[in-house]
Amino acid sequence: MKILVIGNGFDLDHGLPTGYYQFIKFCDNIITFKENNKLPLKNLTPIQEQYFDKLKLNNDLLNDFYLLLVKNNLFTYFSNICCSNKWIDMEAEIYKILTDIDKFECRLLSENINEIKVSSHDASYDRLTKLLDYITLKEISIHELRSFLFVWLNQISIALEMYICNFINQTPVELYAPDIIDFDAD
């Protein structure tokens, strides 16, 4: 019996821009393009530049991307991490944010505070305050923050699905890993 296991990195090994960093940089360019009506093409792979040429021809798709991301504070938070690190583990960042919310909520509950508020001046919860910095409200409840996070995460998921379906899925693979060129599944 022969088994072919396709795991993490298979798509990247074949030259597809499927990393979260690449997705976020693509979306950053969409926002810049829509707001400034010019195309900077910063930090894009050559394949992504081709995607962008295709996207410019589809104004509805361009607008859909833009509306999902432009006021999405979680996306802005992820984008800022990408700018400083050139890498992001979105799942780990989401986990850290949720853990911070849980810790904050437990601390306030243990102090018998009836109304739970997260203030942008609470330096002990840096990730939460960074998210709040992107919100025009100065104070929101934990419940409101969870609701915002759910909406933002859903919007990012939709944008990622659009990116994969409209671009990655349509990309012919021109680079094959040497390990699979002569692979025979039979």
Contacts in CASP RR format, 6 or more apart in sequence:
PFRMAT RR
TARGET T0000
AUTHOR 0000-0000-0000
METHOD contacts of the structure
MODEL  1
MKILVIGNGFDLDHGLPTGYYQFIKFCDNIITFKENNKLPLKNLTPIQEQ
YFDKLKLNNDLLNDFYLLLVKNNLFTYFSNICCSNKWIDMEAEIYKILTD
IDKFECRLLSENINEIKVSSHDASYDRLTKLLDYITLKEISIHELRSFLF
VWLNQISIALEMYICNFINQTPVELYAPDIIDFDAD
2 184 0 8 1.000
2 185 0 8 1.000
2 186 0 8 1.000
4 180 0 8 1.000
4 183 0 8 1.000
4 185 0 8 1.000
10 177 0 8 1.000
11 18 0 8 1.000
11 168 0 8 1.000
12 18 0 8 1.000
12 19 0 8 1.000
13 177 0 8 1.000
14 173 0 8 1.000
14 175 0 8 1.000
14 176 0 8 1.000
14 177 0 8 1.000
15 47 0 8 1.000
15 173 0 8 1.000
15 175 0 8 1.000
16 47 0 8 1.000
16 168 0 8 1.000
16 171 0 8 1.000
16 173 0 8 1.000
17 23 0 8 1.000
17 26 0 8 1.000
17 44 0 8 1.000
17 45 0 8 1.000
17 47 0 8 1.000
17 48 0 8 1.000
17 168 0 8 1.000
18 164 0 8 1.000
18 168 0 8 1.000
20 78 0 8 1.000
20 82 0 8 1.000
20 88 0 8 1.000
20 89 0 8 1.000
20 90 0 8 1.000
21 82 0 8 1.000
21 86 0 8 1.000
21 87 0 8 1.000
21 88 0 8 1.000
22 44 0 8 1.000
22 45 0 8 1.000
22 48 0 8 1.000
23 160 0 8 1.000
23 163 0 8 1.000
24 75 0 8 1.000
24 78 0 8 1.000
24 79 0 8 1.000
24 82 0 8 1.000
24 88 0 8 1.000
25 42 0 8 1.000
25 43 0 8 1.000
25 44 0 8 1.000
25 48 0 8 1.000
25 82 0 8 1.000
26 44 0 8 1.000
26 48 0 8 1.000
26 51 0 8 1.000
26 52 0 8 1.000
26 163 0 8 1.000
27 65 0 8 1.000
27 69 0 8 1.000
27 75 0 8 1.000
27 79 0 8 1.000
27 159 0 8 1.000
27 163 0 8 1.000
28 42 0 8 1.000
28 43 0 8 1.000
28 79 0 8 1.000
28 82 0 8 1.000
29 39 0 8 1.000
29 40 0 8 1.000
29 41 0 8 1.000
29 42 0 8 1.000
29 43 0 8 1.000
29 44 0 8 1.000
29 52 0 8 1.000
30 55 0 8 1.000
30 62 0 8 1.000
30 65 0 8 1.000
30 66 0 8 1.000
30 69 0 8 1.000
31 66 0 8 1.000
31 69 0 8 1.000
31 70 0 8 1.000
32 38 0 8 1.000
32 40 0 8 1.000
32 42 0 8 1.000
33 39 0 8 1.000
33 40 0 8 1.000
33 52 0 8 1.000
33 56 0 8 1.000
33 62 0 8 1.000
34 62 0 8 1.000
34 63 0 8 1.000
34 66 0 8 1.000
34 70 0 8 1.000
35 70 0 8 1.000
39 52 0 8 1.000
39 56 0 8 1.000
41 49 0 8 1.000
41 52 0 8 1.000
44 52 0 8 1.000
47 171 0 8 1.000
48 167 0 8 1.000
51 167 0 8 1.000
54 167 0 8 1.000
55 61 0 8 1.000
55 62 0 8 1.000
55 65 0 8 1.000
55 166 0 8 1.000
55 167 0 8 1.000
56 62 0 8 1.000
61 162 0 8 1.000
61 166 0 8 1.000
64 162 0 8 1.000
65 159 0 8 1.000
65 162 0 8 1.000
68 155 0 8 1.000
68 156 0 8 1.000
68 158 0 8 1.000
68 159 0 8 1.000
68 162 0 8 1.000
69 75 0 8 1.000
69 155 0 8 1.000
69 156 0 8 1.000
69 159 0 8 1.000
72 152 0 8 1.000
72 155 0 8 1.000
72 156 0 8 1.000
73 131 0 8 1.000
73 134 0 8 1.000
73 135 0 8 1.000
73 148 0 8 1.000
73 152 0 8 1.000
74 131 0 8 1.000
74 149 0 8 1.000
74 152 0 8 1.000
74 153 0 8 1.000
74 156 0 8 1.000
75 152 0 8 1.000
75 155 0 8 1.000
75 156 0 8 1.000
75 159 0 8 1.000
76 134 0 8 1.000
77 93 0 8 1.000
77 127 0 8 1.000
77 130 0 8 1.000
77 131 0 8 1.000
77 134 0 8 1.000
78 88 0 8 1.000
78 90 0 8 1.000
78 93 0 8 1.000
78 156 0 8 1.000
80 130 0 8 1.000
81 88 0 8 1.000
81 93 0 8 1.000
82 88 0 8 1.000
93 127 0 8 1.000
94 153 0 8 1.000
96 127 0 8 1.000
97 127 0 8 1.000
97 128 0 8 1.000
97 131 0 8 1.000
97 149 0 8 1.000
98 149 0 8 1.000
100 125 0 8 1.000
100 127 0 8 1.000
100 128 0 8 1.000
101 128 0 8 1.000
101 142 0 8 1.000
101 145 0 8 1.000
101 146 0 8 1.000
101 149 0 8 1.000
103 125 0 8 1.000
104 116 0 8 1.000
104 118 0 8 1.000
104 122 0 8 1.000
104 125 0 8 1.000
104 128 0 8 1.000
104 142 0 8 1.000
105 116 0 8 1.000
105 142 0 8 1.000
108 116 0 8 1.000
108 142 0 8 1.000
109 116 0 8 1.000
115 141 0 8 1.000
116 141 0 8 1.000
116 142 0 8 1.000
116 143 0 8 1.000
117 139 0 8 1.000
117 140 0 8 1.000
117 141 0 8 1.000
117 142 0 8 1.000
118 125 0 8 1.000
118 128 0 8 1.000
118 129 0 8 1.000
118 132 0 8 1.000
118 139 0 8 1.000
118 140 0 8 1.000
118 141 0 8 1.000
118 142 0 8 1.000
118 145 0 8 1.000
119 132 0 8 1.000
119 138 0 8 1.000
119 139 0 8 1.000
120 129 0 8 1.000
120 132 0 8 1.000
120 133 0 8 1.000
120 138 0 8 1.000
120 139 0 8 1.000
121 129 0 8 1.000
122 128 0 8 1.000
122 129 0 8 1.000
123 129 0 8 1.000
128 145 0 8 1.000
131 145 0 8 1.000
131 148 0 8 1.000
131 149 0 8 1.000
132 138 0 8 1.000
132 140 0 8 1.000
132 145 0 8 1.000
135 148 0 8 1.000
140 148 0 8 1.000
END
